[in-house]
Amino acid sequence: MAFLMKSMLSNQVKNLGLGGGGEENKEESTPSDPAAAAGMTREEYEEYQKQMVEEKMERDAAFAQKKAERACLRVHLREKYRLPKSELDENQIQMAGDDVGLPEDLQKMVAEDQVEEEDKDSILGQLQSIQNMDMDTIKEKAQATFMEMKQAAEQKCCVM
């Protein structure tokens, strides 16, 4: 309670001008010109601000380019795995312009993946994968499938 009374009374006294003079002196001592506050002439300060704006624009452009490259990669992966398209990715690519593509490292990886998938899809790739399989497990799977089909047929047919 004492704290509350003290804070209320001190605020009222400061408003009257009896105790708040120290803060006003601080505000008056700081220069109003930002160039003087930075210790530069007006021309130097303007040049500095111009450089800052240019650097920010370059950073923003590089960031937009990276975002567009990532969006391009996501679009490529969505096409590859037949996933639904994203409007956000397409918008980011359009905002960056026509010069967006996959980085060279990613292009090499994509090309290698496509070659591997084509090899797996070919008949020779299928034959190689069959050679790597264990014949006993294939035999067991075939027998299990045959037994399941036989049981299903016996349940449906009264003659068997």
C-alpha positions, -999 to 999 in steps of 0.1 A, spaced: 0 0 0 28 24 8 45 16 -25 12 25 -43 8 58 -25 45 67 -31 43 60 -68 10 79 -72 23 110 -53 57 110 -70 39 109 -104 17 139 -94 47 158 -81 66 152 -114 36 165 -134 37 197 -114 72 203 -124 88 201 -90 107 169 -94 108 162 -131 134 187 -143 162 161 -147 144 142 -175 138 174 -195 175 183 -194 184 148 -208 161 153 -238 174 187 -246 211 176 -245 206 150 -273 208 166 -307 178 164 -329 198 158 -361 206 121 -365 238 129 -385 252 149 -355 242 121 -332 262 96 -353 292 120 -354 290 126 -392 283 155 -415 250 156 -432 265 144 -466 283 115 -449 251 105 -431 231 106 -463 257 85 -481 257 60 -452 219 58 -453 220 52 -491 246 24 -487 224 8 -460 194 8 -482 214 -7 -511 228 -34 -489 193 -42 -476 179 -44 -511 208 -68 -521 202 -90 -491 164 -90 -498 170 -100 -534 194 -128 -524 169 -140 -498 141 -140 -524 163 -159 -548 171 -186 -522 134 -189 -513 126 -193 -549 152 -220 -554 139 -239 -524 103 -235 -538 116 -249 -571 130 -279 -553 98 -285 -535 78 -282 -568 102 -307 -584 98 -332 -554 60 -328 -555 60 -336 -592 83 -366 -587 62 -381 -559 29 -369 -574 19 -348 -544 -5 -319 -546 8 -286 -558 13 -256 -536 2 -221 -545 28 -205 -522 57 -222 -540 45 -211 -574 40 -175 -561 76 -174 -547 90 -187 -580 70 -160 -600 81 -132 -576 118 -142 -581 115 -141 -619 124 -165 -647 160 -170 -637 151 -195 -609 163 -231 -612 178 -258 -592 214 -253 -580 239 -274 -599 245 -297 -570 208 -305 -568 205 -309 -605 233 -336 -604 215 -354 -576 182 -353 -595 198 -366 -626 214 -395 -606 181 -403 -590 164 -404 -624 190 -428 -638 187 -451 -608 149 -451 -611 151 -459 -648 174 -488 -641 150 -502 -615 121 -498 -638 137 -518 -666 134 -555 -670 171 -560 -662 167 -541 -630 138 -563 -620 158 -594 -628 187 -582 -607 164 -575 -578 150 -611 -581 185 -625 -581 191 -607 -548 161 -623 -532 162 -655 -512 144 -683 -531 132 -700 -499 113 -668 -489 98 -665 -523 87 -701 -522 71 -696 -487 53 -665 -498 39 -683 -529 27 -712 -508 11 -690 -483 -7 -670 -510 -19 -703 -526 -32 -716 -493 -50 -683 -486 -67 -685 -521 -76 -721 -515 -92 -713 -481 -111 -684 -496 -124 -706 -524 -135 -734 -500 -154 -709 -479 -173 -695 -509 -179 -728 -527 -200 -756 -511 -188 -783 -535 -151 -781 -525 
